[in-house]
Amino acid sequence: MICDTSERSAELHAKLDLISGCGSLGDEEIRKLCISIASSAINAEFPGGLVPVVEPSGDLRVYAVTSNDREWRQLSPLLLSFAGPTLTSFTGIPAQLRTGHVVEETISETRPAKVGVLGLPFDGNVRAQALRALSRLQDTWARAPKLDGRPTEPTGWLLAEFQDQINVGRREAAAAVIDRLRAELRLDALNIQFLEIQLFAAFSDWAAIVSMPRLSQLCAARRPPSVTATLLQAIYAVQLRDIVSGGNLEKSKLRYEETCRALVQPLLVLPPPPATTSGGWTIYAMEAIVDGDRPDIVTALKSHESLIGWLAAHVAGAEADIVRPPVVPATALDAARTAVVEADEINSLSAINAALAKLSGLSAEDLQKLRTAEPFKSALRELAADDRTPVAGPGNWVEWFQRAGDPSFDDALEIARRGKDEWPIGDREADPGSVRQLEVALEHVQADSLAGERAADALPLLVAWLRRDPEYPRPAFSAVYSVLLTLFALSHRRGRRIYESSGLLIGALLATGLSEKTYRDLLGDIDELLGAGIGTESLYWLLDVLEDTVSFPAPSSGIRESFWLNTLVKIQPLRSRLTGLQRASIAGLAQSVGWNDDTLESVISGGTADSQQELQSGLKIAIYTLTESAGRQAKTALESTFPSVVVDCSADHGGNPRLKAMAENADIFVVTTTSAKHAATEFIRSHRGERPLLFAQGRGFTSILRAIEDHVQGGASNTGLGPN
């Protein structure tokens, strides 16, 4: 269809139908063919739309209009094949629309990505032949296998895109990936639910998790430890947080027993999952207190008492009455049995590897005993150790990359997806020796095609793991950030789109401080990621990067200014397709990067669309960010571009009447993710109800404008109840 939505396509189709002049054609066959071809404009399955138009001179033209670059890449070669230079004037090169031409100005108002013009001969026979060729193009496309307008992509690519969107806080984009995985039957129902849980958790939408259908079955199912930890946190947040925060033990025990205890029993595995939050630990504490005979839980809580607050004293009291049974030494076979059962129950990578290590030490006779007896037979099948010699999997990223080129490592991506949540990251991993090992392992995968493909799928997962670091961005990891960015650039060269997560690494590198050489190399990697040019879909990525280069000091102002000039060159070809918010972002950055008024005008002028229509008149927007300068810049950009929009900003450190009024009255509320774990964010969430609450990924103002544009264009894009 001709626009990005069916409603806009139908509206434009109706306008063009009135002014196209096709109804006045005398030749009945040509008139019918024009009407048939014009229907492509409202066909959601067709890449773009074809618009036949009769010129005042009597010439007949067909405009090929696409709403994004992907559709143009699909439609252009088809037009050349069916109605190229032998029948029409089309050569595959997009045309520039003219001002003063009623049809072309009407098309321009929709900000099309590309427009091709097919001039048809005046000769009636040849003209009819060209139109019949275009009609056959429509029929051929309709009969082609439905790929949803997209080339077939491996499931690993889609899962990488899902994690990529999660990393940068784009909720609706991540949800769209889940919808595609479900529609194309890429994953089973249980794994789809696990992805939904990850999505909801990324935005702290705990209520959505607790309201998922068949929640009790999810709690009882075999699941990754990260899902276990998330379910515990969700149940705590929805069912227990309000009563536990009151500090009344009897009321807390009563609420726990009435609403939670039966549900959470399958979740209370030991040892607790590595990702267990304070809410999860609180549930463990409540179980120890209510049961009164859980020395295993009490022991696990010893090193996490600070996370359970006032309950710690009651857990310590329960421990005094516990008599621990003596530990009985086990044979190797008994130890293996215990390890297999624990691995089946806990289902963590460390437990699985421990079980596989125990199994590898058994004799063939003992191993056969386990393989033929339940429950070990089923557990071994889950461990993929039922028909081959048990081999422990990688226990960290270094070991994963070392095995990435092994063709038999067929569960590589599944382990990587779990490793991002389970493998530790902290001071030990930031030790210079450990960092160097990881850096070497990353460099090694570039020389092997299979390892390179697997590494490309795992890049957003590795970024998610790095961001779990309590000290992210950590200067000790700067070499790893740099190698990863190079891998992102190589991945893009292989035909993948720019991963949004690469922008996070760029910001991390700039924040840690760079030498002049490293700074120059970083800007070179950015240029490699951008390639010959960018589309409007990648523009915000570039603007976020540009804002980061402004925010952080540069070791060489000349290198940075050269990069800014290069950025200007890449943006200029998009000027006719920029949205109002994109223009506002560029205008807001112009002064910081030294672009004068004439330079700025050359970038943001030339559009014909009415950008005022992007935001409704009188729209109330609230912004919460602890970076006050970003809030002021966003407010200035919004109000200068959309004078009727009302913008309020807050950087308060806690709830107050003004923040409450903003939360209750704003049509759209944007919170930056760097502020999202602050107490004020919880206060905002509690007063928003079902109204849009958006989350901007970065510290700067361009990410705030992007979150608003995603929401406006997607209906509910990037909405949620907050990041995890």
N, C-alpha and C positions, 0 to 999 in steps of 0.2 A: 504494500500500500504506500501511498505517496507521502504520508506524514508518519510521525512516531506513534500516534494513537488512531484508533478507528474513528473516533469522534471528529478529530481534526481533519482526517482524510476525507470523511464524508462532507464536511463543511467546505473544504477546498474544492472537492470534486463538483459540488453543486455550483460554486461560484464560476469555475472554469466552464462548466456546461453551458452557462448563460452567455458567456462571452467568446466561446471557441468558434462559433459560426458554422459548426459542422451540420447543424440542422438545416442550413440553407443549401447544402450540396444537392445538385440536381441528379447526380448519378446515384440510384438507389443502393447498388452494391457497395459503392464507396462510402455512402452515408452509414450503412449498417456495419461495415467493417470498422469505421471510426468509432461508432457507439460501442462496439464490442471491445475494441482496444482500450477505450477510455475507462472501461470497467475495471481495468487493472489497478487504477488509482485507489480503489476501495477493497481490493483483494488482499487480505492479510497474509496470504501465502506467497504473493508475488514480491520479488525484490524491487521495491520502489513502485513507480507507476508511469504509464505512457499517456501523454496528453496530446491528441490531435487538435490542431488549430488551423483555421482558414484565415490567411492574411488578407487585408483589404485589396491587395493586388491579385488575389485569387490563388496565390501559392499555398501549398499545404505543407505544414511542418508538424513533426511529432516531437514533443519534449519528453525526454527520459529523465525523470526526477527521482532522486534517492534521498532518504532522510539520514543516512549514515554511510561512512566509507565502506563498510563491509558489503552493503547492498550494491554499491557502485562496482566493487570488485566482482560481484556476481553477475550484474546486469550488463556491464560494458562488453565483455567478450561474447555474450550471447547476441547482443545487437550487431556486433561485427560479423558473427557467423550467419545470422539470419537475414540481416538487412544492412550489410556494410556498403562500401563505396560502389559496388556494382549496381545497387538499387537506390541508395540514398547518399546524402553528403556526409554521413557519419564516418569518422576516422578513429574513434576511440578516445578523442581528446575532449575533456569537459569544456563547456562554453561559458562565457561571461554574459550574464543577463543584462539587458539594456534598460536604462531608465527611460521613462516616457512611453514605454510599450505596455499597454494595459495588461496583457496576459503575463508578460515576464515580470512585471511589478507585483502582480498577484501571487505568482509563484515565489518571488523573492521574500514576500512577507512571512513565509513559513521557515526561512533560513535553511534551505536544502543543503545537504552535504555536497552533492555534485549534480550538475544538470548537463545532459547531452542534447544536442539539437540535430534532428534528422530531417534535412530538406528533401522533399519528394519531387520527382520530375513532374512537369506540367502535363506530359503525355498521359492520357487516361489509362491506357493499357499497362504502362510501366508503373503508374501510381497505384493501380489496383493490385499489381503483382507485389509491390513493396508492402502494402497494407496486409495482403494475405500472408506474407512472410512473417510479419509481426504477429498476426493472429495465430499462426502455427507456433511461434515462440511461446505464446501464452499457453496453448494446448500442451506443448511439450513439457513446459515447466509444471503444469498441473498433473501430468502423468508421471513425472519423475518421483523417485522415492522421497518421502518426506523426511528431511533432515532438520526441520525447524529453522530453515534458512542458514544453518551453520554447518561447517565441515565437521565430520565425525572426529571427536576428540577422545583420547584414552581416558578411562575413569581416573587414572592417576593425575592427569591434567586438571580434571574438574575438582578433585579433592584438594589439589594444591591451590586452585583458585578460591575454593571455599575458605581455606586457612588464611590465604592472602587477604581476603575481604574481612575476615574476623580480626586479623592483626591491625587493620586500619579503621575498624569500627564502622564498617558499612553494612548494616544489618540487612537491609532489603536485598542488596546484591548477594550476600551470603545465602539468604533464604531462597533466592532464585536458583542458585546452584543446587540446593536440596531438592527443589521442585523438579529440576531437570533430571537429577539422579533417580528420583522416584518415578517420573513419567517414562524414562527410558529403561527402567528396571535394572539399573546398574548395581544396586545394593538391595539386600533383603530388608524386610520391614524393621527388624530390630536394629540394624545398623543405621537406617534412616532415622530412627528415634534417637539413637546415640548422637547423631549429628545435630538434631534439633535441640537436644539437651545442651550440647556444647554451645550452640548459637544463643539459646536463652541465657545460659550462664555468663557468656561474654558480656551481656547487657544487664546482668543481675535481675532478669525477669523471672524471679523465683516463683511467682504466682502461676506463670505459664507452665512451669515444670510440674508443679503440684497438681495442676488441673489437667495434665496430659491423660488421655484415656488409658485405662488399664495400668495405673501407676503401681499397684501392688504387684502386678506381673513383672513390670520393669525392675522393681526392687528385688524380686526373686530370681531374675534371669542372670545368666553368666554375663559379666560385664567388665569392662576395663576399670581399674582403680580410680581413674579420673572421673568416670561417671558415678561411681560409688560416692566419692567425695562431694560431687555436685549435688547428688540427690540428698545427702545428709544436710548440706548447707541450705538447700531449698526448703526442706521440711522444717528445719529450725527457723528459717526466716519467716515462713508463713504461719506456722503453728505455735512456736515457742518463744520467739524473740521478745514479744511484748510482755509476756508474763515473767520470763526469767529476768528481764531487765528491772523488774520491780523488786527483786531481792527476797521474795517470800518463798521459802523452801516448800512448805506444804502445798501452796497453790501451784508451784512449778511441778511438783511431783504429780499432783492430780491431773493437770493439763497433759503432762507427758503420758501418763497411763491411759488417759481417755482418748487422746488423738493421735499419738505417735508410736507408742511402744510396739504394738503388733506389726506396724508397717515397717519399722526400721530394723527389726531383728535380723533379716538377711543381710543388711548393710553393715552390721557391726563386726566386720572382719578384723582379725589381728594377724600381723601388725596393721594398724590403720593405714590407709593409702597415703602416699607422700604428699598429695595435694590437699589433705584434710585441713579445713579452715577452722576458725574459732567456733563457728556454729556447729560444725561436725564434732569437734572435741567436746562441746557442751552436751551434745546428745550422748556421747560416750560416758561423760560424767553423770548424767541423769540415770543412765542404765546402771552404772556401778552403785549409785546411791539407792535406787529403787530395789535392785536385786539384792544388794547386801552381801553377795558372795561371788564377786568377780575380781579375784586377785589379778587376773590377766589384764583387765582393763585398768585397774588401779596402777599397775606397774607401767603400762603404756602412758598413763597420764602424768607420771612423775616429772617428765621433762617438758610438759606443756601446761603446767599449772597456771602460768601467767595468762593463758588464753581462755581460761574458764572462770576467771574472776572469783566472786564470793563462793562459788561452788567448791573451790579447792579445799576449803576447810572441812566441808562435809564429806568430801571424798577421802580425806586423810582420816576422818573419824571412822569411816566404813572399813578402812584398811586394818584398823586395830583388832577387829574381830575375826580376821581371816586367818585360817590355818592352811599353809601351803603344803600340798602333798610332796613327798620326796621325788626327785628326778631319777627315773630308772634308766640305767644304761641300755642302749639298743644295739642290736646287731646291724650290720650294713644293710641287710634286707629290710629290717624294721625301720631303719632311718630312711631308706628309700621310700617305703610305703608312706611314712609320715610326710615326707617332702612332697610326694605326688598328691596326696590329699590336700595339703596346704596350698600347693600351686593351683589345684582345681578350685579351691574355695576363694583364695585371695586373688588369683589371676593377675598378679603383677609380673613384670618382666624379671625382677630380681628373684621372686619365688619360683618362676618357671625355670630360670637358669640354675637355681639351686637344686631343683628337682632333677633337671637334666644332668647336672654334675654328679648327683648321687647315683643316677641310673647308669651313667657311663662307667662307674666303678664296680658294677655288679658283674657276676659271672653270667655266662650265657644261660645257665640253668635257672638262676634266680630271676633273671630278666624275663625268661619265658613264663615263670610262675606268675609274675605280675601281669603279663600280657594275656593271660587266660583266666584271670579271676577278677570279678567285680568287687568294689567299684574302680579298681585300678585299671581295668581294661578300657573303660570309657574315658577315664582321666588321661590315660596315655594317648588315646586317640585325639583328645583335645590338645595335647602337648605336641602332636605330630611326631610322636615317638613310638607308635605302635608297630611299625613295620620296617624300621631302620635303626641303625646304631644311634643312640641319643647324642646330640651335639649341642652344647650350650650356645645360645645366641649372643649377639653383641651386648655389652653392658654399658656402653657409652657411645658418644658420637664418633670418637676416634676409631673404635672397633667397627662401627657401622660403615664408615667410609672405606675402611680397609677391606671390607667384604663386599662393597657395592658392585664391584665388577665380576663377582662370582655368579655365573648363570643359575646355579642351584639355590641361590639366596632369594627364593621366590616370594618370601613374605617381608622383603626389605622395607617396603613403604608402610606396611601395617606396624612393624616394629618402630619405624621412625615416628609415626603418628602417636604411638604410645610413649615413646622415649621423650618426646618434647614435654610431656607432663610428669614422667616418672624419674628420668635421669636428673641427678642433682646438679645445681649450678650455684657456685658461691666462691669463697676464697680458695678452696682447694683446686677448683677447675680454673681459677684465674692465676694460679701459680705459673711463673714463666715457662717452666718445663712442660706443663700440661697445655698451655696455650700454643707453644711451639709444636707439640705433637698434633694438635687439632689443625693448625695452619698447614703443616706438611701433608696431613691426610686430605685436606681440602684441595691442595695443589695437585695431589696425586690423581684425583678422579678426572682431571681435565685431559689426561692422556689416554683414557679408556672410554669408548663410546657408550657402552652399557652403563658403566659407573657414572658417566656424565649425565645420561638421561635420568637415572635414578636420583642423582644429586639435584638435578633441576626440579624434579617433583618434590624433593624434600626441602628446598630452600625456604619456603614460607614457614615450614615446621621448625627449622633451625632458628629462624628469626624469633618465632614465638618462644622457643627455649631460651634464647639469649635475653629476651625481655622479661623473663622470670627472675633474672638476676636482681637481687635487692639493690645493687649499686649501678644498675643500667642507666646510662651508658658508662661502662667502666673502661678507663684508659688502657688497662692491661689487655683488653680484648680488641683493641683497635686494629691489630694485624688481622684478626679473624674477620672483623667487620669489612676490612678492605678486600680480602680474598673472596668473601661472600659476594660483595658488590660486583667483582669481576665475573663471578659465576652467573650472577643475574644478567650481566651484559651478554655473556656467551649464550645463555638461554634465550634471550631476546633475538640474538642473531640466528638461532635455529628455527625461528618462526613463531615463537610464543610472544604474547603481548607483554607489555611492561608490567612486571609485578609491582603492585602498590607498596609491598613491603620493602622494596629497594629504597624508597624514600625514607623509611625509618632508619636504615643503615646510614644513609647520607647524613641525616640529622645527627645520628650517634657519632659519626666520625668528626663532623664539624664541632660537636660539643666537647669532644675529648682533646681538641687542639692538635694541629698538624704542622709538620715542617713544610717548607716551601715546595720541596719535591713531591711529598705525599699529597699536598694540596693540589698541585698541578695534575698528578695522576688521578685524583678523585674527580676533578672536573672533566678529565678525559674519559673516565668511566661513564659519567653522566652523558657526555656527548655520544658515546657508543650506545648507550641505552636509547637515546632519542633517535639515532640513525639520521636519515636524510631529512626527516620532517616529522611533525606530530599532527594528530587530529584533535578535534575538540574534546574527545573523551580523555585524552592524556594531558590536556592543558592544565588542569588543576594540580596534577602530579608535578608538572614543571613549575607552576607558580609556588607550590609549597617548598620545593627545593630552592627556588629563587629567594623566597623569604628567609629560609634557613641561612643562606649565604649572606644575607643582610644582617641577620640577628647575631651571628657568631663572628668573632674577629678572624681576619685573613692574614696569613704571613706575608702576602704580597698583594697590594692593592691593584697593581697592574694586571696580574693574572685574573683577579676577580672581576675587574672592569671588562676585560676581554670576554670573560664568560657571560657577563650581562649583555654585552653587545651581540654575542652569538645567540643568546636567548631571544633578543629582539628580532633578529633575522628569522628565527624559527616561528615566532608568533605572527609576524606580519601577514603571511599568506592566509591566516585564519580570520582576518579582520572582518570579513563580510558575514562570518558565521558565529561570531562571538555573542554570547548571551549578555544580558544586562549585568548580571552578577559577575561574569567573567571580566567585563569591561571595568566594573567597579574595582575588582581585585587588581587589575593591571594599573588602573589610575592610582590606587592606594599605594602601590609599590613604586610608582614612577619616581617620586621625589627621592626615595631612599636609594635608588640605583642611579640617580643622576640623569634621568631622561627629561629633557626640557619639554615645553608645551608642544613645540612642533613635532618632536619625535613621538610624543605620546599620541598626538592627533593622527600620526601616520599609522599607528597600531590599532587604535580603537575606532577610527572613522571608517565609513564605507558600508556599514550595515544598514539594511532597510527595514528590519523588523522593529516592531513597536515593543521595546523592552519594558515599557511601563506595564504591559499586560502580564509580566511574569509574577509579580506580587500584587495581591488584591489591594485596592485602595482602602486605607484605614487599618491595614494589618498591624497587629501588635506583636512585636518580637522582643523576647527577653534573652539576655546573654549572661551566663555566669562563667567567669574565668578569673583565676588568680593572677593572670598576666594582664594587668589593667590596661597597658598600652594596646594590647591586641583587641580588647573590648572597645576602646575608644576608636581605633582604626575601623573596626567592623561597623560601628555605629555611624561614623562619618561616611563610609562608603555606601552603606545602605540608604541613609537619608539623603545623600546628594544624588544618588541614582533614582531613588523612588521617594520623592518628596512627601507623598501621602502616608508613608510607612512610619510607625512610631516605634522607636527602639529604646529599651532601657537596659542598662548594664549593672552588674553587681560583682563585687569581689569580697563580700562579707565572709567572715570565717565561721559563721554559725547562723541559725535561724533567727529571724526577726520579723516584725510586722511588715516592713517594706518588701522583704524577700518573699514572704507569704503572699502579699498582694500581687507581686509579679508572677508568681507561680500559678495563682488562681485566675488571673485576668489575661495573660498572654495567649495569643493564638498559637504561637510557636515558641518553645523554650529550648535554647541551645546551651549545652554544657561542654566545656573542653575536657578531654579525657585526662589531662594532667591534673584536673581538679576533681575528678569523678569519685575519688575515694574519700574526699573531704566530707566532714559532717554536714556541711551545708547542702551537699548533693542529696543526701538522704532526706533532708528537710524539704527540698524542692520536690523530690519524687513523691513524698507523702501528700503533697498538696496539688499534684497535677491531675490525678484521676486518669481518665482515658485520653486526655489531650496530648498532642504530640510533644514528646521530649526527645530532642536530638542530641547526638554526641559528636563533637568535632575531634578529629584524631590528634591534631597538632597543637602547638602553643600559639601559633600565629593567627592573624585575622582571616587569611585566605581559606583556612580549613573551616572556619565558622561559616563563611559565605558558601563554601562547597556543601556543607551539611544542609543548609537552607535550600540550595538549588536541587540537591538530590531529593529532598522531601517534596518540593513543589513539582518537580518533573515526574517523580515516581508515585505520587499520591500519598505514600507513607514511608518513603525510603528513609533508611537510617534511623528509624524510630525505635524506641526501646525504653526500658526502665533503668538503664545505666550500665556501665561496664563493670566487670567483675573486680 
